[in-house]
Structures are given as C-alpha cells and as structure tokens.
Amino acid sequence: MSRRTPQGMHSEHVEGSTRRRMAVIIGLVPAGAILGFLGGLLIEIMVGLIAGAVFSADHPATFSWRFLGSLPGLGALIGAIVAPILYASARRS
C-alpha cells in the first residue's frame, strides 16, 4: 500500500486524509464567515433592544449606528479567520 515519492515513503491513506483535511479547512472559511455574521447580527439586535428598553434610545448618535452596523461584518471577518484556526489546532492535539 505504500509507494515511494520524492518526499519519502507515504501511504495513500495519509495523502487522502491530508487532502480531505485541507478541504475541510478551506470549507470552514465561508462557514465561519456565515456564523460570525449571524453572531454579529444577533449581538446587534440584542444591544439595540436593550438600549431601546433601558435608555429609551429613540435617536441614537451617528457613531452608535456605525458601530452597530459594523458588528455583523466584523463578526464575519473574525469567524472566517478563527474557525479554520480552531479546527486545525484541534486536529493537531
């Protein structure tokens, strides 16, 4: 089952699992972005509801709108970066 390659002796199973692992890591980038976006959107909704109930925030400042509007995009960026890193580090252990 082993074959000699320029890098040394590798089995086909090891090469197949490495390719599969890389495919999963690449697939986690959009999945992490989607989950991060939804998480940021959820935080935005919760903060908006709490601020509206506690502070009677009918007319928040412009900075507040910009900050809340950036949360889903920031969550998507963080999710796209963190999800593959967490998967790769969990697989090494």
For each residue, the residues with C-beta under 8 A, 3 or more apart:
1: 11 12 13
2: 9 10 11
3: 9 10 11 12
4: 8 9
5: 8 9 10
6:
7: 10
8: 4 5
9: 2 3 4 5
10: 2 3 5 7 14 15
11: 1 2 3 14 15
12: 1 3 15 16
13: 1 16 17
14: 10 11 17 18
15: 10 11 12 18 19
16: 12 13 19 20
17: 13 14 20 21
18: 14 15 21 22
19: 15 16 22 23
20: 16 17 23 24
21: 17 18 24 25 91
22: 18 19 25 26
23: 19 20 26 27
24: 20 21 27 28 87
25: 21 22 28 29 84 87 88
26: 22 23 29 84
27: 23 24 30 31
28: 24 25 31 32 83 84 87
29: 25 26 32 33 80 83 84
30: 27 33 34 80
31: 27 28 34 35 83
32: 28 29 35 36 79 80 81 82 83 84
33: 29 30 36 37 76 77 79 80
34: 30 31 37 38 76 79
35: 31 32 38 39 79 83
36: 32 33 39 40 75 76 77 78 79 80 82 83
37: 33 34 40 41 72 73 75 76 79
38: 34 35 41 42 72 75
39: 35 36 42 43 75 79
40: 36 37 43 44 71 72 73 74 75 76
41: 37 38 44 45 71 72 75
42: 38 39 45 46
43: 39 40 46 47 71 75
44: 40 41 47 48 68 69 71 72
45: 41 42 48 49
46: 42 43 49 50
47: 43 44 50 51 68
48: 44 45 51 52 68
49: 45 46 52 53
50: 46 47 53 54
51: 47 48 54 55 57 60 64
52: 48 49 55 56 57 58
53: 49 50
54: 50 51
55: 51 52
56: 52
57: 51 52 60 64
58: 52
59:
60: 51 57 64 65
61: 64 65
62: 65 66
63: 66 67
64: 51 57 60 61 67 68
65: 60 61 62 68 69
66: 62 63 69 70
67: 63 64 70 71
68: 44 47 48 64 65 71
69: 44 65 66 72
70: 66 67 73 74
71: 40 41 43 44 67 68 74 75
72: 37 38 40 41 44 69 75 76
73: 37 40 70 76 77
74: 40 70 71 77 78
75: 36 37 38 39 40 41 43 71 72 78 79
76: 33 34 36 37 40 72 73 79 80
77: 33 36 73 74 80 81
78: 36 74 75 81 82
79: 32 33 34 35 36 37 39 75 76 82 83
80: 29 30 32 33 36 76 77 83 84
81: 32 77 78 84 85
82: 32 36 78 79 85 86
83: 28 29 31 32 35 36 79 80 86 87
84: 25 26 28 29 32 80 81 87 88
85: 81 82 88 89
86: 82 83 89 90
87: 24 25 28 83 84 90 91
88: 25 84 85 91 92
89: 85 86 92 93
90: 86 87 93
91: 21 87 88
92: 88 89
93: 89 90
